[in-house]
């Protein structure tokens, strides 16, 4: 479970950073949000290069995840001991908390960095 949690952490952090860089770069370059009508294909083209790069560094991410696996294993066991949950439920709690934290940090960062420009006024 520690190795799975570790790889998920490394993967989410690296993909989240790349998504954030692509999103903010797209907004700064176009002045438009990827969420606006018709912008998604252009944003995906913008993001494709960073996504491709992530696949080339996958062996490095995998190696880092293996190195960090004992830490995540201890973290899951610590959650289990503090909550009294079985290890599998402690792992689920870790995943839930990590998912919430990832969303808050990613979208909070996008918001703070100007990633959600105001929509243009309609006539």
N, C-alpha and C positions, 0 to 999 in steps of 0.2 A: 504494500500500500504506500510505503514511503517513496518508492521509486515512481509510482504512478502520480502521486501528489507532487513530487519534485518536478517531473517532466511537465505536468500541467501548469505548474507555477512558472517555470522557465518559458514555456510556450506562450502562455497568456501575457506575460510581461513583454516578451519580444514582439509578438504580434500586436499587442496593444500600443506599444510605442510606435511601431510602423504605421498602424492605422491612424494614430494621432498625428504623426508627421504628415502623412498623406492628406488627412482631412484638413488640417490647418493650412498646408501648402496649397491645396485646392481652393480653399476659401480666399486666401491671400491673392492667388493668381487670377481667380475669376470674379471674386466679389460675390459669389453665390454659394449657397449651401448645397451639399450633395443631396439633401432631402427634398429640394425643390423639384417640381415637375420637370422631367427631361434631363436632369443633371446626373442621375445615377450612372448611366453608361460612361459619361466623361470622367466621373470620379473613379470608376472601376479601372479605366485605362490608366489613370493617374496612379492608382494603388498597385497595379499589376507589377510594376518594376520592383517595388519594395517587397511584395509577396514572393516574387521570384527569388530575390536575394535571400529571403528566409529559408528557402529550400536548399540553397547552397551552404548555409551555415548550420543545417540540421545536425550534422555529426558533432559539431562543437556544442550545440545545445544539448544533445543527447549525452555527451561526455560530462558536461556540467551538471546535468540532472542526476547522473549516476553518482557523481561526487557529493551532491547535496542530499541524496536519498536518506542517509542515516539521520540527518537533521529532521527531515520531514517525518520519518518513522518515529523519532522521539517526540515530535510535536503531536502526532496522532495519539501516541500512548499517554502523553501528558493530558490531552483533552479527555481521553478515556478515564484517567485517574481523577481528574478534577470534577467530571460530571457524573461519574459512576456508570457511564454507558459502555456497552461492549465495543470492542475495537472497530467493528464494521459500522456501528452507529456514530462513533466518534469521527470516523473517516467521513461519513455523510455530513456530519455537522461542520467539519472542516471545509468540505466542498461547498456547502451552502454559504458559509461565512465568506469564503474566498470569492465566490461568484458575486455576492453582494458588494464586497469591497472592490473587486475589479470594475464592476459597472459604475460605482460611485466615483472612483478615481478617474476612470477613462472619460466618462461624460462630464464630470466636474472639471477636469482639465480642459476638455474641449470648450466648455462654456467659459471658463476663466480666460482662455487664450483667444476668444473671439470666434469660435467655430460655429456659432449659430447667429449669422447676421440677420437683421430684421428683413422680413419678406417685403418685396416691392409692393407699393400701393397699387391696387387695381382700380381701373376707371369705372 
